């Protein structure tokens, strides 16, 4: 009996030793992993060191970003916001104009440090990315020809042909609607407006600010239906895991909202009279 007791005691000691050994290895590995993650996450440090933040956008969506017809310069609300943020961060801004469809992939590859391009939170969610705090709330609304007195809300779109730009929050809003006759999807919103004015479609769903800008140029042929189809939070987008840069962007966003720079850009580009 004593023999078995000694054997069990020996086994217990061995098991305890193995447990401590593996536990120690696990703690070392965990510590090593944490250190590696801390060392690797230098997204803000890299921007700070080069003294420049690379901003990706698609300059085809006035008043958020478009090219000035006279000088070709990219301008708009997002451009002013990017410049204001950079001033707070103490770096310069490099604007890169790209195709809308390539933006999320580009920020993932590191082509841009950040996207500031009127991208809705639900659009950005389709990519594996970091997002800033929302910096604007955008209504998706309906635009119809001025002689159309039938469509007064989203419910009136039933049985109608509706146009929308693909890969946008407006498209997601339209896809939630029921009993539409047809959804015509366009690469760019101006194409939808051309079909609307040619009576090939009954309505266009688009962001309110864009629609209001178009209305300034065409007050006789189109009108806005003042009944939102959906509302989206607009965010800035960074590469997944770039937490230090995301944190600095959010800090800078908070500051420009406090010091008046945000309101200055808002009133300049997005205030609808």
N, C-alpha and C positions, 0 to 999 in steps of 0.2 A: 504494500500500500504506500509506503514511504517512497518507493521507487517511482510510482506514478505521480505522486505529489511533486517530486523533484522535476519530473518530466514536464508536467503542466506549468510549473513555475518557470522553467527554462523557455518554454514556448511563449509564455506571456512576455518575458523580457525581450525575446526576439521580435515579437509583434510590435511591442512598444517602440523598440529601436527603429524598426522599419517605418512605422507611422511618423516618428519624429524626423526621420531622414527625408521622406517624401514631402512632409509638410514644410520642412526647411527649404527643399528645392522649389516647391510651389511658391513660397513666399519670395524667394530670390527671383524666380521667373516673373512673378507679378510685379515686383519692384522694378525689374529690368524693363518690362513692357511699359510701365507707367513712365519711367525715365525717357524711354525711346519716344513715346507719344508726345511728351512735353518738349523734347528736343526738336522733333520733326515739325511741330506746329508753330511755324514762324511766318505765317502769311502776312501779318501786319509788319513784322520786322523787315520783310523783303520789300514791301511797298515803301516803307520809311527809308530804307537804305538807298533805293534807286531814286527816291524823291519824286516819284510819279505814280499815279494810279491810272491804269488803263481801263477805260469805260467802253463797254460794248453796247451798241444800240442799233435800231433800224430806223433810219431817218425818212420814214414814209408815213408818219402818223401825227400830223399837226393837230393841236398846238403843243404836243409833248415833244416831238422832234421831227424836223423836216429841214430841207435845204432852202435857204433864202433864194428867191428867184433872181435877185439882182446880183448878188456876190457869190452865191454857191455855198456860203457858210452854213454849217449845221447849227440850228437854233431851236429854242423851245423851253418848256417848263423843265423837262428832265435835264437839259444841258445846264440851265441855271442852277438847278438843285445839285448836280454833280460838281459844278464849280464852287458852290457855297460849301459843300461838304469838304472838298479838297482844301479850301482856305482854312477851315477848322482843323484839319489834319496836318496842315503845313506841308503839303505836297502839290505838285503840278497835276494837270489833267491831260490825258491823251484820249481823244475821242476816236473810236473806230466804228465806222458805219459798215454794217453787215446785213446779210439776208436774215429776215426774221426766223426762218426755219433752222438756221445754223447757230443761233445764239446760245441755246442751252448746251449744245454739244461743245461749243467753243469755250464757254466758261469752265466746263468740265475738263477740257484739255489744257487749260491755262492760257488760252489766247487773250483773255481779258481777266482783270482782277475782279470786276464787278459788272453786272448789267443794270443800267438805269434806263429803262425803255418801256415804261407803261405796261409792265408785265403783271398780270393778276396772280394772286397767291395760288389759285387753283390751276393756272397755266404752269407756273413754276413747279408745282407739285408733281408734274409729269416727269420731271428730271430729278436726279439724285443730288440735291443742292442744299446750300444754306440760304436762308432768307432773312432779310432785315425786318424790322418792325414795319408795319404798313405806313406808307407816307402819303397816300391819297385814297379816297373812296370814290369809285367810278360807277356810275349808273349806265347800264346797257339799255338803250331806248329804241324806239321805232321811228323810222323816217319813211314818209309816204309822199306821193305827188300832191301838190297843193290842192288839186281838185278832188282828192279822195276824202269823202266825209263818212266813210263806212268804218274805217279802222280807227278806233279811239282808245283801245287798250290791247293787251296781249290776248285777251279772250277773243277779240275780233279777228285775230290771225287765223282762226280755224277756217279751213277750206281755201286758204290763200297760198300764193307762191312767195316764199320769203328768201331773201338773199343775205349772205353773211360771209365774212372772211374766215377761212379755215385757220385752225390752230390758235384761236383766240377765245377769250372769255365770252364774247358775244356768241360764238358758235356753241359753246357749252350751254349758254342760256337758251338758245333756239332748240337745241337737242332735248331740252326738258319739256318743251311745248308739245301738246297733243293735237292730233287731227288736222295737221297742216296738209295742204294739198301737195306741196313739194318744198324741199329745201335746196336752194341753189347755192353751192359753195364756190367761193372765189379765192384766188391767190392773194388779191389785194382789194380793199374796200372800194377804191375808186371805180373798179370794174363793175361792182354791184350798183353803184350810183348811176353809171351809164345805162345799165339795163333797166333800172327803175325809171329813169327819165324817158326811156324808149318804150315803156309799158310792157316790158318782157317779164317783169316781176311786179308784185303788188306792194312789197315793203322791204326795207333793209333794217336789220338790227345791228346797232353799232354803239360805241361809247359816246356818251352825251357831248363831251368836249369836242370830239372830232366832228360830230354832226353839227354842232353850233358853229364851228369854223367854216364848214361847207355852206351853211346857211347864210353866212355873211357874204359869200361870193355868189349865192343864188337864192335871192329872197322871193322870187316869183314862182319857181317851178317845184320846190320841195318844202316840206314843213315837218316839224318835230311833233310827235305824239307825246305829250307830257304825262307819260305813265310808264315808269320803269319796268322793264321785263325782269331785270335782275340787278344786283349790286355786288361789286367786287372790291376787295382790298388790293391795292397796288403795292408791290414790294420791290426791293432791290435784291439781286440774286448773286451769290458767290459760290465758289466751288465747295463741294461737300467736305466738311472737316476744317475749313478755314475759319475757325471760331474766333481767333484773336482779331482778324480783320472785321468779321461780322460785329463783334463787340464794339470796336472803334467806330464803325459806321453808325451803329445805333446811338453811341454817345454823341457823335457829331450831328446826327439828325435831331436829337433832342436839343442841342445847343442852337441850331439854326432856327428851330421853332420858337426858341426863347428870345433870340436877338433880333428877330424881324426879317431875316434873310429869306426864310421860307415864305412868309406872307407876301414879301415883295415879288417873288417869283410867281406865287399863286395869283396875285392881283394882275400881274403883267400878262399872263398867258391863259389863265383859266377862269377869270371872272367874266361871267356872262351878263351883259347889260340887258 
